[in-house]
Amino acid sequence: MDFRFGHDQFEPRYGLRYARPHYMLRVLDEKLQRDLGLPFDELSLPAESIGKLPASDLRVIIVENKVSLLSLPPMRRTLALGGLGNGVTQLSDIAWLSKCEVIYWGDLDADGFRILDRLRAVLLHVESRLMDRSVVEQFAGLATEGNGGVAQAVTHLFESELHCYHHVCQNNLRIEQEHLPSELILKALSV
């Protein structure tokens, strides 16, 4: 029985198979794709299945939306995951992630920082990229109205991230990740 989804759902309650959330995965390196034995560089799988990949000695970039995931260029020994949203906590089912460099890049808005907070609750070593106040200030012209105001309690953000989180909440700002210049993105994610 799978208790993660509560006892009120029919299938898990009775031990039946059910449609699990799928996460989009892209392999950004052809050699890594061969090493993993994958005939495809892009696929969608449940976290438990991703966890069965023979992955080691690689980087994983987690992005908030699929457009950003699909736009990532080739990068050496790198996998990218996207389309996770609030499901990032299920990444705890992927044991090999704890042995990889993991980078999160999300929208500069309240939800983006809350997702980072939840992700870091299950993977403490996650680094964020392009998620600080200097990026918000540099690209203020790209900001739109956010998803509303009051900052919630978060416990896994670093000081600079927390400062930016409060700023975007107080000013109801959103800068969607795919609106940032590609050169900046590539430089930040290639480090």
MINU-12349 format. One record per residue: residue number from 1; residue in one letter; x, y, z of N, C-alpha, C, O in turn. Coordinates in nm, 2 decimals. Each point is the difference from the previous one (the first is absolute). Last residue first. Example, Ala and Ser with C-alpha at 12.3 -4.5 7.8 and 13.67 -1.06 7.14 Angstrom:
# residues 2
[pt 2, 'S', [1.28, -0.22, 0.71], [0.09, 0.11, 0.00], [-0.08, 0.11, 0.08], [0.05, 0.11, 0.01]];
[pt 1, 'A', [-0.02, -0.68, -0.02], [-0.09, 0.12, 0.00], [0.09, 0.12, 0.00], [0.10, 0.00, 0.07]];
***
This chain:
# residues 191
[pt 191, 'V', [2.81, 2.62, -1.50], [0.11, 0.02, 0.11], [0.01, -0.13, 0.08], [0.08, -0.01, 0.09]];
[pt 190, 'S', [-0.41, 0.12, -0.44], [0.12, -0.07, -0.04], [0.11, -0.01, 0.10], [0.09, -0.07, -0.01]];
[pt 189, 'L', [-0.52, 0.32, 0.05], [-0.02, -0.15, 0.01], [0.12, -0.08, -0.04], [0.01, -0.12, 0.04]];
[pt 188, 'A', [-0.01, 0.60, -0.07], [-0.03, -0.03, 0.14], [-0.01, -0.15, 0.02], [0.04, -0.06, 0.10]];
[pt 187, 'K', [0.03, 0.24, -0.54], [0.12, 0.02, 0.08], [-0.03, -0.04, 0.15], [0.09, -0.07, 0.06]];
[pt 186, 'L', [-0.45, 0.04, -0.37], [0.11, -0.10, -0.03], [0.12, 0.02, 0.09], [0.06, -0.10, 0.04]];
[pt 185, 'I', [-0.41, 0.41, 0.00], [-0.04, -0.13, 0.04], [0.11, -0.10, -0.02], [0.04, -0.08, 0.09]];
[pt 184, 'L', [0.02, 0.51, -0.26], [0.01, 0.01, 0.14], [-0.03, -0.14, 0.06], [0.06, -0.05, 0.09]];
[pt 183, 'E', [-0.12, 0.11, -0.55], [0.14, 0.00, 0.03], [0.02, 0.00, 0.15], [0.09, -0.07, 0.05]];
[pt 182, 'S', [-0.53, 0.10, -0.22], [0.06, -0.13, -0.02], [0.15, 0.00, 0.04], [0.04, -0.10, 0.06]];
[pt 181, 'P', [-0.41, 0.45, 0.15], [0.09, -0.02, -0.12], [0.07, -0.13, 0.00], [0.05, -0.05, 0.10]];
[pt 180, 'L', [-0.53, 0.10, 0.16], [0.14, 0.04, 0.01], [0.08, -0.02, -0.12], [-0.03, -0.10, -0.07]];
[pt 179, 'H', [-0.42, -0.05, 0.13], [0.01, 0.13, -0.05], [0.14, 0.06, 0.01], [0.03, 0.10, -0.05]];
[pt 178, 'E', [-0.19, -0.53, 0.22], [0.02, -0.01, -0.14], [0.02, 0.14, -0.06], [0.03, 0.01, -0.12]];
[pt 177, 'Q', [-0.14, -0.07, 0.59], [0.13, -0.04, -0.03], [0.03, 0.00, -0.15], [0.11, 0.04, -0.04]];
[pt 176, 'E', [-0.46, 0.29, 0.28], [0.00, -0.14, -0.04], [0.14, -0.03, -0.06], [0.06, 0.08, -0.07]];
[pt 175, 'I', [-0.23, 0.27, 0.44], [0.08, 0.00, -0.12], [0.02, -0.14, -0.04], [0.06, -0.08, 0.07]];
[pt 174, 'R', [-0.39, 0.39, 0.28], [0.03, -0.13, -0.06], [0.09, 0.03, -0.13], [-0.03, 0.09, -0.08]];
[pt 173, 'L', [-0.19, 0.17, 0.58], [0.08, -0.01, -0.13], [0.01, -0.14, -0.05], [0.00, -0.10, 0.08]];
[pt 172, 'N', [-0.19, 0.39, 0.33], [-0.08, -0.08, -0.08], [0.06, -0.01, -0.14], [-0.07, 0.03, -0.10]];
[pt 171, 'N', [0.25, 0.17, 0.51], [-0.03, 0.08, -0.11], [-0.08, -0.07, -0.11], [-0.03, 0.05, -0.11]];
[pt 170, 'Q', [0.15, -0.26, 0.53], [-0.04, 0.13, 0.04], [-0.04, 0.09, -0.12], [-0.09, 0.08, 0.01]];
[pt 169, 'C', [0.27, -0.51, -0.09], [-0.13, -0.01, 0.06], [-0.05, 0.14, 0.03], [-0.11, 0.03, -0.03]];
[pt 168, 'V', [0.54, -0.08, -0.14], [-0.10, -0.02, -0.11], [-0.14, -0.02, 0.06], [-0.09, 0.04, -0.06]];
[pt 167, 'H', [0.45, 0.04, 0.37], [-0.01, 0.11, -0.10], [-0.11, -0.03, -0.10], [-0.08, 0.09, -0.03]];
[pt 166, 'H', [0.20, -0.43, 0.33], [-0.08, 0.11, 0.07], [-0.02, 0.11, -0.09], [-0.11, 0.06, 0.00]];
[pt 165, 'Y', [0.39, -0.39, -0.17], [-0.14, -0.06, 0.02], [-0.09, 0.11, 0.07], [-0.11, 0.02, -0.05]];
[pt 164, 'C', [0.58, 0.07, 0.01], [-0.07, 0.01, -0.12], [-0.15, -0.04, 0.00], [-0.08, 0.06, -0.05]];
[pt 163, 'H', [0.35, -0.13, 0.43], [-0.01, 0.14, -0.02], [-0.08, 0.03, -0.13], [-0.08, 0.09, -0.01]];
[pt 162, 'L', [0.20, -0.53, 0.10], [-0.11, 0.04, 0.09], [-0.02, 0.15, -0.02], [-0.12, 0.05, 0.00]];
[pt 161, 'E', [0.48, -0.24, -0.23], [-0.13, -0.04, -0.05], [-0.11, 0.04, 0.08], [-0.11, 0.05, -0.05]];
[pt 160, 'S', [0.54, 0.04, 0.21], [-0.03, 0.08, -0.12], [-0.13, -0.04, -0.07], [-0.07, 0.09, -0.05]];
[pt 159, 'E', [0.21, -0.34, 0.44], [-0.03, 0.14, 0.03], [-0.03, 0.08, -0.13], [-0.10, 0.08, 0.01]];
[pt 158, 'F', [-0.01, -0.59, -0.05], [0.12, 0.07, 0.05], [-0.03, 0.15, 0.02], [-0.11, 0.04, -0.06]];
[pt 157, 'L', [-0.26, -0.44, 0.11], [0.06, 0.09, -0.10], [0.12, 0.06, 0.07], [0.01, 0.03, 0.12]];
[pt 156, 'H', [-0.34, -0.35, 0.07], [0.12, -0.06, -0.07], [0.06, 0.10, -0.10], [0.07, -0.05, -0.09]];
[pt 155, 'T', [-0.48, 0.10, 0.37], [0.11, -0.03, 0.10], [0.13, -0.04, -0.07], [0.10, -0.03, 0.06]];
[pt 154, 'V', [-0.61, 0.33, -0.10], [0.09, -0.09, -0.07], [0.13, -0.02, 0.09], [0.04, 0.10, 0.07]];
[pt 153, 'A', [-0.58, 0.13, -0.05], [0.12, -0.05, 0.07], [0.08, -0.10, -0.09], [-0.06, -0.09, -0.04]];
[pt 152, 'Q', [-0.23, 0.47, -0.20], [-0.02, -0.12, 0.09], [0.13, -0.03, 0.07], [0.10, 0.04, -0.04]];
[pt 151, 'A', [-0.29, 0.44, -0.20], [0.10, -0.11, 0.01], [-0.04, -0.10, 0.10], [-0.04, 0.03, 0.11]];
[pt 150, 'V', [-0.30, 0.28, -0.40], [0.06, -0.02, 0.14], [0.10, -0.11, -0.01], [-0.03, -0.11, -0.04]];
[pt 149, 'G', [-0.21, 0.30, -0.40], [0.08, 0.05, 0.10], [0.06, -0.04, 0.12], [0.12, 0.03, 0.02]];
[pt 148, 'G', [-0.27, -0.15, -0.56], [-0.06, 0.04, 0.12], [0.10, 0.00, 0.11], [0.10, -0.08, 0.00]];
[pt 147, 'N', [-0.01, -0.03, -0.46], [-0.11, -0.08, 0.04], [-0.05, 0.03, 0.14], [-0.06, -0.09, 0.07]];
[pt 146, 'G', [0.31, 0.44, -0.42], [0.02, -0.13, 0.05], [-0.13, -0.07, 0.04], [-0.11, 0.03, -0.05]];
[pt 145, 'E', [0.24, 0.36, -0.34], [-0.07, -0.02, 0.13], [0.01, -0.15, 0.04], [-0.02, -0.09, -0.08]];
[pt 144, 'T', [0.41, 0.25, -0.22], [-0.14, 0.01, -0.01], [-0.06, -0.02, 0.13], [0.07, -0.02, 0.10]];
[pt 143, 'A', [0.45, 0.14, -0.33], [-0.09, -0.05, 0.11], [-0.14, 0.03, -0.04], [-0.04, 0.10, -0.06]];
[pt 142, 'L', [0.45, 0.02, -0.19], [-0.07, -0.13, -0.04], [-0.10, -0.04, 0.10], [-0.08, -0.10, -0.02]];
[pt 141, 'G', [0.37, 0.48, 0.09], [-0.08, 0.03, -0.11], [-0.08, -0.12, -0.05], [-0.10, 0.01, -0.08]];
[pt 140, 'A', [0.44, -0.04, 0.42], [-0.13, 0.05, 0.05], [-0.10, 0.03, -0.11], [-0.12, -0.01, 0.02]];
[pt 139, 'F', [0.59, -0.20, 0.02], [-0.10, -0.02, -0.10], [-0.14, 0.04, 0.04], [-0.10, -0.06, -0.03]];
[pt 138, 'Q', [0.49, 0.13, 0.31], [0.06, 0.01, -0.14], [-0.11, -0.01, -0.11], [0.01, 0.07, -0.10]];
[pt 137, 'E', [-0.12, -0.15, 0.56], [0.02, 0.14, -0.03], [0.06, 0.02, -0.14], [-0.04, 0.10, -0.06]];
[pt 136, 'V', [-0.04, -0.54, 0.21], [-0.12, 0.07, -0.01], [0.02, 0.15, -0.03], [-0.08, 0.06, -0.08]];
[pt 135, 'V', [0.46, -0.32, 0.14], [-0.07, -0.04, -0.12], [-0.13, 0.07, -0.01], [-0.04, 0.05, -0.11]];
[pt 134, 'S', [0.28, 0.00, 0.51], [0.07, 0.07, -0.11], [-0.06, -0.03, -0.14], [-0.01, 0.09, -0.08]];
[pt 133, 'R', [-0.15, -0.31, 0.48], [-0.05, 0.14, -0.02], [0.07, 0.07, -0.11], [-0.06, 0.08, -0.07]];
[pt 132, 'D', [0.03, -0.62, 0.05], [0.04, 0.10, 0.10], [-0.04, 0.14, -0.04], [-0.05, 0.02, -0.11]];
[pt 131, 'M', [0.08, -0.49, -0.12], [-0.11, 0.02, 0.09], [0.04, 0.09, 0.11], [-0.01, -0.04, 0.12]];
[pt 130, 'L', [0.27, -0.18, -0.49], [-0.08, 0.11, -0.05], [-0.12, 0.02, 0.09], [-0.11, 0.04, -0.05]];
[pt 129, 'R', [0.30, -0.49, 0.16], [0.06, 0.09, -0.09], [-0.10, 0.11, -0.05], [-0.11, -0.04, -0.02]];
[pt 128, 'S', [0.21, -0.35, 0.46], [-0.09, 0.08, -0.09], [0.08, 0.08, -0.09], [0.12, 0.04, 0.03]];
[pt 127, 'E', [-0.03, -0.53, 0.24], [0.04, 0.14, -0.02], [-0.10, 0.07, -0.09], [-0.06, -0.07, -0.09]];
[pt 126, 'V', [0.05, -0.39, 0.44], [-0.04, 0.07, -0.12], [0.05, 0.14, 0.00], [-0.01, 0.08, 0.09]];
[pt 125, 'H', [0.05, -0.44, 0.26], [0.12, 0.06, -0.07], [-0.04, 0.07, -0.13], [0.09, 0.04, -0.07]];
[pt 124, 'L', [-0.41, -0.28, 0.37], [0.06, 0.11, 0.07], [0.11, 0.07, -0.08], [0.03, 0.12, 0.02]];
[pt 123, 'L', [-0.47, -0.41, -0.12], [0.14, 0.00, -0.05], [0.07, 0.12, 0.05], [0.00, 0.11, -0.07]];
[pt 122, 'V', [-0.44, -0.17, 0.21], [0.03, -0.14, -0.03], [0.14, -0.02, -0.06], [0.06, -0.11, 0.01]];
[pt 121, 'A', [-0.22, 0.54, 0.11], [-0.04, -0.08, 0.12], [0.03, -0.15, -0.03], [0.03, -0.07, 0.10]];
[pt 120, 'R', [0.03, 0.40, -0.44], [0.11, -0.01, 0.09], [-0.03, -0.08, 0.13], [0.09, -0.05, 0.07]];
[pt 119, 'L', [-0.43, 0.13, -0.39], [0.10, -0.09, -0.06], [0.12, -0.01, 0.10], [0.05, -0.12, 0.02]];
[pt 118, 'R', [-0.40, 0.42, 0.10], [-0.04, -0.14, 0.01], [0.10, -0.10, -0.06], [0.03, -0.11, 0.06]];
[pt 117, 'D', [0.06, 0.57, -0.10], [0.00, -0.03, 0.14], [-0.04, -0.15, 0.02], [0.06, -0.07, 0.07]];
[pt 116, 'L', [-0.08, 0.25, -0.51], [0.14, -0.02, 0.04], [0.00, -0.04, 0.15], [0.08, -0.09, 0.03]];
[pt 115, 'I', [-0.49, 0.21, -0.19], [0.04, -0.13, -0.06], [0.14, -0.03, 0.04], [0.03, -0.11, 0.04]];
[pt 114, 'R', [-0.19, 0.53, 0.08], [-0.07, -0.11, 0.08], [0.04, -0.14, -0.05], [0.02, -0.09, 0.08]];
[pt 113, 'F', [0.12, 0.47, -0.33], [0.08, -0.01, 0.13], [-0.06, -0.11, 0.09], [0.07, -0.07, 0.07]];
[pt 112, 'G', [-0.30, 0.17, -0.47], [0.13, -0.05, -0.03], [0.09, -0.02, 0.12], [0.07, -0.10, 0.01]];
[pt 111, 'D', [-0.50, 0.30, 0.03], [-0.01, -0.14, -0.02], [0.14, -0.06, -0.03], [0.03, -0.11, 0.05]];
[pt 110, 'A', [-0.07, 0.58, -0.01], [-0.03, -0.07, 0.13], [0.01, -0.15, -0.02], [0.06, -0.07, 0.08]];
[pt 109, 'D', [0.21, 0.32, -0.44], [-0.13, 0.03, 0.06], [-0.01, -0.08, 0.12], [0.08, -0.08, 0.04]];
[pt 108, 'L', [0.24, 0.06, -0.46], [0.03, 0.09, 0.11], [-0.14, 0.06, 0.05], [-0.04, 0.11, -0.03]];
[pt 107, 'D', [0.14, -0.61, -0.20], [-0.05, 0.14, -0.02], [0.04, 0.08, 0.12], [0.00, -0.05, 0.11]];
[pt 106, 'G', [0.32, -0.35, -0.16], [-0.14, 0.02, -0.01], [-0.04, 0.14, -0.03], [0.09, 0.09, -0.02]];
[pt 105, 'W', [0.32, -0.49, 0.07], [-0.02, 0.13, -0.06], [-0.15, 0.01, -0.02], [-0.05, -0.07, -0.08]];
[pt 104, 'Y', [0.45, -0.27, 0.35], [-0.14, 0.04, -0.02], [0.00, 0.14, -0.06], [0.06, 0.09, 0.05]];
[pt 103, 'I', [0.30, -0.53, 0.00], [-0.02, 0.14, -0.01], [-0.15, 0.02, -0.03], [-0.06, -0.07, -0.08]];
[pt 102, 'V', [0.44, -0.33, 0.27], [-0.14, 0.03, -0.04], [-0.02, 0.15, 0.01], [0.03, 0.07, 0.09]];
[pt 101, 'E', [0.36, -0.49, -0.10], [-0.01, 0.14, 0.01], [-0.14, 0.03, -0.05], [-0.04, -0.03, -0.11]];
[pt 100, 'C', [0.11, -0.45, 0.32], [0.02, 0.08, -0.12], [0.00, 0.15, 0.04], [-0.05, 0.04, 0.10]];
[pt 99, 'K', [-0.06, -0.43, 0.18], [0.14, -0.01, -0.03], [0.04, 0.09, -0.12], [0.11, -0.01, -0.05]];
[pt 98, 'S', [-0.56, -0.04, 0.21], [0.08, 0.04, 0.12], [0.15, 0.00, -0.02], [0.08, 0.06, 0.07]];
[pt 97, 'L', [-0.40, -0.22, -0.39], [0.01, 0.14, 0.00], [0.08, 0.05, 0.12], [0.06, 0.11, -0.01]];
[pt 96, 'W', [-0.18, -0.58, -0.07], [0.13, 0.05, -0.05], [0.01, 0.15, -0.01], [0.11, 0.05, -0.01]];
[pt 95, 'A', [-0.52, -0.28, 0.16], [0.11, 0.00, 0.10], [0.13, 0.06, -0.06], [0.08, 0.06, 0.08]];
[pt 94, 'I', [-0.60, 0.02, -0.16], [0.11, -0.03, -0.09], [0.13, 0.01, 0.08], [0.06, 0.11, 0.02]];
[pt 93, 'D', [-0.49, -0.02, 0.16], [-0.01, -0.14, -0.04], [0.12, -0.04, -0.09], [0.02, -0.11, -0.04]];
[pt 92, 'S', [-0.11, 0.56, 0.20], [0.06, -0.08, 0.10], [0.00, -0.15, -0.03], [0.08, -0.08, 0.06]];
[pt 91, 'L', [-0.31, 0.41, -0.32], [0.14, -0.03, -0.04], [0.08, -0.07, 0.11], [0.10, -0.06, -0.03]];
[pt 90, 'Q', [-0.54, 0.24, 0.08], [0.00, -0.14, -0.04], [0.14, -0.04, -0.05], [0.03, -0.11, -0.03]];
[pt 89, 'T', [-0.15, 0.56, 0.15], [0.04, -0.08, 0.12], [0.00, -0.15, -0.04], [0.07, -0.08, 0.07]];
[pt 88, 'V', [-0.20, 0.43, -0.38], [0.14, -0.02, 0.02], [0.04, -0.09, 0.11], [0.11, -0.06, 0.00]];
[pt 87, 'G', [-0.55, 0.22, -0.19], [0.04, -0.14, 0.01], [0.14, -0.02, 0.03], [0.05, -0.12, 0.00]];
[pt 86, 'N', [-0.28, 0.54, -0.10], [0.00, -0.04, 0.14], [0.03, -0.14, 0.03], [0.02, -0.05, 0.11]];
[pt 85, 'G', [0.13, 0.21, -0.57], [-0.08, 0.08, 0.08], [0.01, -0.04, 0.15], [0.11, -0.02, 0.05]];
[pt 84, 'L', [0.07, -0.18, -0.50], [-0.02, -0.06, 0.13], [-0.10, 0.08, 0.09], [-0.08, -0.06, 0.07]];
[pt 83, 'G', [0.30, 0.10, -0.53], [-0.14, -0.02, 0.01], [-0.04, -0.06, 0.13], [-0.10, -0.08, 0.01]];
[pt 82, 'G', [0.60, -0.01, -0.18], [-0.09, 0.12, 0.00], [-0.14, -0.05, 0.01], [-0.03, -0.12, 0.00]];
[pt 81, 'L', [0.61, -0.01, -0.01], [-0.14, -0.05, 0.04], [-0.08, 0.13, 0.00], [0.04, 0.10, 0.05]];
[pt 80, 'A', [0.47, -0.28, -0.26], [-0.09, 0.11, 0.04], [-0.14, -0.06, 0.03], [-0.05, -0.09, -0.08]];
[pt 79, 'L', [0.62, -0.07, 0.04], [-0.15, -0.03, -0.02], [-0.08, 0.12, 0.05], [0.05, 0.08, 0.08]];
[pt 78, 'T', [0.51, -0.16, -0.23], [-0.11, 0.07, 0.07], [-0.14, -0.06, -0.05], [-0.02, -0.02, -0.12]];
[pt 77, 'R', [0.53, -0.02, -0.02], [-0.05, -0.08, 0.12], [-0.11, 0.06, 0.07], [0.00, 0.01, 0.13]];
[pt 76, 'R', [0.16, 0.33, -0.47], [0.08, -0.12, 0.03], [-0.06, -0.06, 0.13], [-0.02, 0.06, 0.10]];
[pt 75, 'M', [-0.28, 0.23, -0.43], [0.10, 0.03, 0.11], [0.05, -0.14, 0.04], [-0.07, -0.10, 0.00]];
[pt 74, 'P', [-0.27, 0.37, -0.41], [0.08, -0.12, 0.05], [0.09, 0.05, 0.11], [0.06, 0.11, -0.01]];
[pt 73, 'P', [-0.48, 0.20, -0.01], [0.09, -0.05, -0.10], [0.08, -0.13, 0.05], [-0.01, -0.03, 0.12]];
[pt 72, 'L', [-0.51, 0.22, 0.00], [0.14, -0.02, 0.05], [0.09, -0.05, -0.11], [-0.04, -0.10, -0.07]];
[pt 71, 'S', [-0.45, 0.17, 0.04], [0.09, 0.10, -0.06], [0.15, -0.01, 0.05], [0.08, 0.06, -0.05]];
[pt 70, 'L', [-0.47, -0.32, 0.21], [0.02, -0.03, -0.14], [0.10, 0.09, -0.07], [0.06, -0.03, -0.10]];
[pt 69, 'L', [-0.18, 0.11, 0.56], [0.06, -0.13, -0.02], [0.04, -0.04, -0.14], [0.11, -0.04, -0.03]];
[pt 68, 'S', [-0.36, 0.43, 0.12], [0.14, 0.02, 0.04], [0.08, -0.13, -0.01], [0.11, -0.01, -0.05]];
[pt 67, 'V', [-0.57, 0.00, -0.03], [0.06, 0.08, -0.10], [0.15, 0.01, 0.03], [0.08, -0.01, -0.09]];
[pt 66, 'K', [-0.36, -0.20, 0.41], [0.04, -0.09, -0.12], [0.07, 0.08, -0.11], [0.09, -0.05, -0.06]];
[pt 65, 'N', [-0.07, 0.21, 0.59], [-0.10, -0.03, -0.10], [0.06, -0.07, -0.12], [0.12, 0.00, -0.02]];
[pt 64, 'E', [0.12, 0.08, 0.44], [-0.14, 0.00, 0.04], [-0.10, -0.03, -0.11], [-0.10, -0.06, 0.02]];
[pt 63, 'V', [0.61, -0.15, 0.05], [-0.06, 0.13, -0.04], [-0.15, -0.01, 0.03], [-0.06, -0.11, 0.00]];
[pt 62, 'I', [0.56, -0.14, 0.13], [-0.15, -0.01, 0.01], [-0.05, 0.14, -0.03], [0.04, 0.10, 0.06]];
[pt 61, 'I', [0.43, -0.41, -0.16], [-0.06, 0.14, 0.01], [-0.15, -0.02, 0.00], [-0.06, -0.07, -0.08]];
[pt 60, 'V', [0.53, -0.24, 0.19], [-0.15, 0.00, -0.03], [-0.04, 0.14, 0.02], [0.02, 0.06, 0.10]];
[pt 59, 'R', [0.47, -0.36, -0.19], [-0.07, 0.12, 0.05], [-0.15, -0.01, -0.04], [-0.03, -0.06, -0.10]];
[pt 58, 'L', [0.42, -0.36, 0.19], [-0.07, 0.10, -0.09], [-0.06, 0.11, 0.07], [-0.01, 0.01, 0.13]];
[pt 57, 'D', [0.21, -0.47, 0.01], [0.10, 0.09, -0.05], [-0.06, 0.10, -0.10], [0.05, 0.01, -0.12]];
[pt 56, 'S', [-0.35, -0.42, 0.16], [0.10, 0.04, 0.09], [0.09, 0.10, -0.06], [0.01, 0.01, -0.13]];
[pt 55, 'A', [-0.48, -0.36, 0.03], [0.06, 0.13, 0.00], [0.10, 0.02, 0.11], [-0.01, -0.04, 0.11]];
[pt 54, 'P', [-0.32, -0.32, -0.34], [0.13, -0.02, 0.06], [0.09, 0.13, -0.01], [0.10, 0.01, -0.06]];
[pt 53, 'L', [-0.66, -0.06, 0.12], [0.11, 0.02, -0.10], [0.13, -0.02, 0.06], [0.02, 0.03, 0.12]];
[pt 52, 'K', [-0.44, -0.05, 0.11], [0.06, -0.12, -0.04], [0.11, 0.02, -0.10], [0.07, -0.10, -0.04]];
[pt 51, 'G', [-0.36, 0.45, 0.22], [0.09, -0.04, 0.10], [0.08, -0.13, -0.04], [0.10, -0.04, 0.06]];
[pt 50, 'I', [-0.45, 0.21, -0.32], [0.12, 0.08, -0.02], [0.11, -0.04, 0.10], [0.11, -0.01, -0.04]];
[pt 49, 'S', [-0.54, -0.18, 0.09], [0.07, -0.05, -0.12], [0.13, 0.07, -0.03], [0.10, -0.06, -0.04]];
[pt 48, 'E', [-0.38, 0.22, 0.39], [0.06, -0.14, 0.04], [0.07, -0.06, -0.12], [0.11, -0.06, 0.02]];
[pt 47, 'A', [-0.34, 0.48, -0.08], [0.13, 0.01, 0.08], [0.06, -0.14, 0.03], [0.12, -0.01, 0.00]];
[pt 46, 'P', [-0.43, 0.04, -0.44], [-0.02, 0.03, 0.15], [0.14, 0.00, 0.07], [0.10, -0.06, -0.05]];
[pt 45, 'L', [-0.11, 0.20, -0.47], [-0.01, -0.12, 0.09], [-0.04, 0.04, 0.14], [0.02, 0.12, 0.04]];
[pt 44, 'S', [0.10, 0.05, -0.59], [-0.08, 0.04, 0.11], [-0.03, -0.13, 0.08], [-0.05, -0.10, -0.05]];
[pt 43, 'L', [0.45, 0.31, -0.34], [-0.11, -0.10, 0.04], [-0.07, 0.05, 0.13], [0.04, 0.09, 0.06]];
[pt 42, 'E', [0.40, 0.00, -0.45], [-0.11, 0.07, 0.07], [-0.11, -0.11, 0.03], [-0.05, -0.07, -0.09]];
[pt 41, 'D', [0.44, -0.04, -0.15], [0.06, 0.11, 0.08], [-0.11, 0.07, 0.08], [0.04, 0.09, 0.08]];
[pt 40, 'F', [-0.01, -0.63, -0.27], [-0.05, 0.14, -0.01], [0.07, 0.10, 0.08], [0.05, -0.04, 0.11]];
[pt 39, 'P', [0.04, -0.43, -0.10], [0.00, 0.02, -0.15], [-0.06, 0.14, -0.03], [0.01, 0.05, -0.11]];
[pt 38, 'L', [0.29, -0.25, 0.55], [-0.13, 0.06, -0.04], [0.00, 0.02, -0.15], [0.09, 0.07, -0.06]];
[pt 37, 'G', [0.25, -0.22, 0.40], [-0.07, -0.10, -0.08], [-0.13, 0.05, -0.05], [-0.09, -0.09, -0.02]];
[pt 36, 'L', [0.46, 0.31, 0.28], [-0.13, -0.04, 0.07], [-0.08, -0.10, -0.08], [-0.10, -0.05, 0.06]];
[pt 35, 'D', [0.50, 0.23, -0.25], [0.04, -0.07, 0.13], [-0.13, -0.05, 0.08], [0.01, -0.10, 0.07]];
[pt 34, 'R', [-0.07, 0.36, -0.47], [0.05, -0.14, -0.03], [0.03, -0.07, 0.13], [-0.03, -0.12, 0.02]];
[pt 33, 'Q', [-0.08, 0.56, 0.03], [-0.12, -0.07, -0.05], [0.04, -0.14, -0.03], [-0.08, -0.10, 0.03]];
[pt 32, 'L', [0.42, 0.39, 0.07], [-0.08, -0.03, 0.12], [-0.12, -0.08, -0.04], [-0.04, -0.10, 0.07]];
[pt 31, 'K', [0.29, 0.28, -0.41], [0.08, -0.11, 0.06], [-0.08, -0.05, 0.12], [0.00, -0.12, 0.03]];
[pt 30, 'E', [-0.18, 0.50, -0.25], [-0.02, -0.13, -0.08], [0.08, -0.11, 0.07], [-0.05, -0.12, 0.00]];
[pt 29, 'D', [-0.17, 0.55, 0.25], [0.13, -0.05, -0.04], [-0.01, -0.13, -0.07], [-0.05, -0.10, 0.06]];
[pt 28, 'L', [-0.31, 0.33, 0.17], [0.07, 0.11, -0.07], [0.13, -0.03, -0.06], [0.08, 0.08, -0.04]];
[pt 27, 'V', [-0.57, -0.32, 0.19], [0.14, -0.02, 0.01], [0.07, 0.10, -0.09], [-0.02, 0.00, -0.12]];
[pt 26, 'R', [-0.48, 0.02, 0.38], [0.08, 0.01, -0.12], [0.14, -0.03, 0.03], [0.06, 0.04, 0.10]];
[pt 25, 'L', [-0.59, -0.11, 0.11], [0.14, -0.02, 0.02], [0.06, 0.02, -0.14], [-0.04, -0.05, -0.10]];
[pt 24, 'M', [-0.46, 0.12, 0.39], [0.07, 0.01, -0.12], [0.15, 0.00, 0.02], [0.05, 0.07, 0.09]];
[pt 23, 'Y', [-0.44, -0.30, 0.22], [0.09, 0.12, -0.01], [0.07, -0.01, -0.13], [0.05, -0.11, -0.04]];
[pt 22, 'H', [-0.54, -0.09, 0.27], [0.12, -0.02, -0.09], [0.08, 0.13, 0.00], [-0.06, 0.11, 0.00]];
[pt 21, 'P', [-0.32, -0.35, 0.36], [0.05, 0.12, -0.07], [0.12, -0.04, -0.08], [0.09, -0.07, 0.05]];
[pt 20, 'R', [-0.43, -0.32, 0.03], [0.09, 0.08, 0.08], [0.04, 0.12, -0.08], [0.00, 0.00, -0.12]];
[pt 19, 'A', [-0.42, -0.36, 0.11], [0.08, 0.09, -0.08], [0.08, 0.09, 0.09], [-0.05, 0.08, 0.07]];
[pt 18, 'Y', [-0.09, -0.57, 0.09], [-0.07, 0.12, -0.03], [0.10, 0.09, -0.08], [0.12, -0.02, 0.01]];
[pt 17, 'R', [-0.23, -0.52, 0.22], [0.08, 0.09, -0.08], [-0.07, 0.13, -0.03], [-0.13, -0.01, -0.02]];
[pt 16, 'L', [0.00, -0.26, 0.47], [-0.02, -0.01, -0.15], [0.10, 0.09, -0.07], [0.04, 0.10, 0.06]];
[pt 15, 'G', [-0.15, -0.19, 0.43], [0.11, -0.06, -0.06], [0.00, -0.01, -0.15], [0.07, -0.09, -0.05]];
[pt 14, 'Y', [-0.39, 0.31, 0.36], [-0.02, -0.14, -0.02], [0.11, -0.07, -0.07], [-0.01, -0.11, -0.05]];
[pt 13, 'R', [0.02, 0.57, 0.16], [-0.06, -0.06, 0.12], [-0.01, -0.15, -0.02], [0.01, -0.07, 0.10]];
[pt 12, 'P', [0.14, 0.35, -0.46], [0.10, -0.03, 0.10], [-0.05, -0.07, 0.12], [0.06, -0.09, 0.06]];
[pt 11, 'E', [-0.39, 0.21, -0.40], [0.11, -0.09, -0.04], [0.10, -0.03, 0.10], [0.03, -0.12, 0.03]];
[pt 10, 'F', [-0.38, 0.44, 0.07], [-0.05, -0.13, -0.02], [0.12, -0.10, -0.03], [0.02, -0.10, 0.07]];
[pt 9, 'Q', [0.01, 0.55, 0.23], [0.00, -0.03, -0.14], [-0.01, -0.15, -0.02], [0.06, -0.08, 0.06]];
[pt 8, 'D', [-0.03, 0.30, 0.37], [-0.13, 0.03, -0.06], [0.00, -0.03, -0.15], [-0.11, 0.01, -0.07]];
[pt 7, 'H', [0.48, -0.03, 0.40], [-0.08, -0.12, 0.00], [-0.13, 0.02, -0.08], [-0.08, -0.10, -0.02]];
[pt 6, 'G', [0.57, 0.35, -0.08], [-0.11, -0.01, 0.10], [-0.09, -0.12, -0.02], [0.02, -0.07, -0.10]];
[pt 5, 'F', [0.40, 0.18, -0.13], [-0.11, 0.08, -0.06], [-0.12, -0.01, 0.09], [-0.11, 0.04, -0.04]];
[pt 4, 'R', [0.53, -0.26, 0.14], [0.03, 0.14, -0.02], [-0.12, 0.08, -0.05], [0.00, 0.12, 0.02]];
[pt 3, 'F', [0.03, -0.61, 0.09], [-0.06, 0.10, 0.09], [0.03, 0.14, -0.03], [-0.06, 0.09, 0.07]];
[pt 2, 'D', [0.03, -0.59, -0.31], [0.08, 0.12, -0.02], [-0.07, 0.11, 0.09], [-0.10, 0.05, -0.05]];
[pt 1, 'M', [0.12, -0.63, 0.05], [-0.08, 0.12, 0.00], [0.09, 0.12, 0.00], [0.10, 0.01, 0.07]];
***
